[in-house]
């Protein structure tokens, strides 16, 4: 189990959760504790993966980040300020922390794809030129074909709807993007296209991204940091290297770690002292080659 990063090191957190607990159906016979004593920081300009099995608390945590849920205890801080300091302003927080839900069809409503993507910037009072610029940029990063822009979003496939929902949040100009399973159900090519686009957009604009996924491969390929949830608590938090170094522990709590990480763990159990990045094919190959050169394999 890894402790949260940056103790003793200066980190700039865009979002922080301090002492967060959340109860469903509080003060009823159906009361259930979903989150307990959560202390986390999401580093500014970084992509942080959030992973955990069903029931681990990650979905509840996501809904706290932009004020869809209000914590039972604790504080959610955006740029160091409590997002619930003025509850009447919570709608403004949702323009600063953009959330793409797992089922994007529930976020689409306008007559055309172009209008849907441009809805948020229009409602922010931006000029038509700036709205069009933002729409064009979001379309480019999400790979939406121009031929779809004047069609109804409800005529699109599930993968296309997901691209439109992500583009709409990008066009809003939020400093934080929270993406809940953005590539679920897509083929490998579509998955790569969406996640490559999100990463490129985030790097270009210096955004903080929180990527929720069941795929440990996505975590390894696209994230700087990873948070692992288990039974309503933080099981591990750190860089990808730090968290994935505990492949055995992750498997013990029911996570499906990348196959190459399992192979590396099995090799170490057999006495091969592998070192380095052991959750990608290239990393494990390099570790084995180093052993060979050193005469230890």
N, C-alpha and C positions, 0 to 999 in steps of 0.2 A: 504494500500500500504506500502510495506516494503522497506527501504533504503538498499543499498548494505552493506554487512557485513563488520566487522573488523575495522570500524572507531574507532580509539583509542585503537585498539588491534593489535598486530603484527601478520600479516598473510603473509605466503610465497606464492606468486602467480606464477604459472608456465606460465600462459597466462594472458595477460591483454589487454583490449580494452579501449582506452582513447579518448574521444571526437569523437567517430566514427559516421559518417553519410555515407549513400550510396544512390546514384541516379542511377536509370536505365535510359538508353537513354538520357544521359546528353546533354543539348543544342540542343534538338530536340523537335518537337511538342508532342512527346510521353514521355517526361521526367516524371519520377515518383520517389518520395521519398520513399525508402523502409525502411531505418533506420535513426533515428534522435538522435543525442547526446547520444550515448551509452557509458556508463562507467561501466566496469565490470572487475572482477578478478576471475580466476578459480584457486582454491587453489591446491597447489602441493600435490599429493598423495590422493586426494579426488575424489569421483564420484559426478559430478554435473549434475543434470537433467535440460534439456532445453525444455520448453513446451510452447505452445501457439496455438491458433486456426489457421486454414489456412489463410494466408495473414498477420500473426502477425509479420513476419520478421525473424523468426527463421532460415529458410533455407538460407536466404541471409547471416545471421550472421555466420552460419556454413561454408559457402564458403569463408568467410574472414579469418577464423582461420588458414588455411594453405596456404593462398596466391592464391587460385583459383580466388578470386576477390580481387581487390585493393580498399581500401576505398576511397571514394570521399573526405572525410575529416577525420582527426584523425589518430591514430597510433595503430597498433597491435604489442604488445611486447611479445616475447618468451624469457624467462629467462632474462627479463629486456632489451632486445635489439629489436629494430625496425626490423621486418622481411623484410621490404622493403628498408632497408638502402642500400643494394646492390641488385638491381633487378636481376642481372645476377646470383645470388646465391639462387633465390627463389626455385629452384628445390631441393636444400639441405633442405630447411625448410620442404618440403613435406615428407622427410624421417624422420623428427623429430616430425611432427604432422600428424599421420596417420588417414586417413578418409575412413570410410566404408560408401558408399552411400546407399540410400534407395533401389536402384535397382542394386544388386550386379552382375547381369549377365553382366553389362557393364564394370566390373573390371576384369573379367576372360578372359584369352586369350591363355594360354599355353596348351600343348598337354595332360598333365595329371594333376590330382589334386596335386600330390606330387611336380611336376615341378612348378605349379602355386604358391603354397604356398612358395616354395623356391626361387622364382624369385628375390625378393628384396634383401635377404641376399647374393645371388650369385652376384648380381650387386654391392653390397657394397664391394666386393673383399674378402669376408670371406672364410676360408678354407672349404673344403667339409665336414669335421667333424663338424664344427660349424654350417654350413648350415643344416646338418641333425639333429643336436641337437635342433636347433630352430624350424625346421619343426615338429619334434616329440613332442616338448613341446606344440606348438600351436595346433596340432592335438588333444592332450590329453585334453586341456582345452576347445576346441570347440566341442568335442564329435564326431569327424569324424571317422567312422569305418575304420579299416585298409584295408578292402576289396574294399574301394572306391579310395584308393590312386593312383592306376595305371589306373584308368578310366579317360575318358575325362570329364572335368568339365561341358561340355555342355550337357552331358547325365543325369545330376543330377536334382533332384527336386528343386523347388524354395528355400525351407528351407535348403537343402544341399548346394546349391550355396552360400547362405548367410553365412553358417558356413565356407566355403572355403575362402570367401572374408575376413571374420574377422580373420581367421587363417593367411592369407597372410599379413595382417597389423600387427598382433602380431609378426610374424617372422621377420618383418622388424626391430623390436627393437626400435620403436618410444617411446619417453617419454610421449607422449600424444596420446590417442585414442579418435577419434571423431566418434561416431556411430549414424548414422541417421536411426532411426526406425529399429534397428537390428533384432527385433522379430516380425515385422509386418506380419500378415497373417498366423502365425504359430498357431498350437493348443496349449492349455495351457501347456502341458508337454514339447513340443519343446521350447516354450517361456521360461519356467523356466530353462531348460537345458542350453540354450544359455546365458541367463543373469546371471545364477549362475556361469557359466564358465568364463565369462568376469570379474565378481566381484572377483572370486578367483585368476585369473591371475593378475588383477590389484593390489590386496593386496599383492600377492607374490612378485611382481616386483616393487612396490611403484610407480605405474603409475598414471597419472592424466587422468581421463576419463570424457568425455562429452557425455551424453546419451540423444539423442533426441527421444521423444516418445509422442504419443497422450494419452498414458495410465497413468493416475494419480496413478493407483495401482503400476505400475513399479517405478514411482518416489518415492512412499512411501516405497517400499520394498528394493530398491537397491541404493538409492542416499543418500549422506551426505548433500548436498546442492541442492537447486532448484532455477532456474531463470525462471520467467514467462514473456513472451513477449506479448504485446498487441499493435496493430496499430503502429508497428515500433519503439516502446519504451519499456523500462524495466518497467513492472508493479510492480513486486516484486522480491526481491532477498534475500536469507537468508538460514538458515538451514531448513530442512524438517519441523521440528516442527514450526518454525516461519512462514513459508509460508502457511502451511496447517491450521494454527490456524484461518485463514481468509477464511473459507469455503464459507461464504456468498459472499464475494467480488470476489472470483474465479468464483462462479456460475454466478455472474452478468456480467462478461466479456465472458461468454459462454463456460467455461471449465467444463468438466464432472468429477467432483470430486468423489472420492471413495464413494460408497453407505453408508458405515459405517460413513463417515464424515458427510454426509447429515443427517443421523439419529441423530448423536451427536448434530448437529446444531439445529435440530428440538426440541430435548430434552431441550437444553439450552433456546430456545425461550419459552418453556412451564414452565420455572422456575427451571429446574434442574441445579444446579451450577457445571457442570462437569469440571474437570481440568485434565491436563496431555496430553498424546498422544491420540488424538482423530481422527486419520485417519487409525487406524488398529483395527481389531476385538478385539485383546488382550488389546489394550490401552483403548478402550471404556468400555470393560468388567471390567477392573481394576478400572476405574473412577466410574462406577456405584457401584461396591462393596465397594469402599471407602465411598461413600455417605451413603450406607446402614449401614456400621459400625459406622459412625458418627451420625446416626439417622437423616440424612437430606433427605432421599429418601423414 
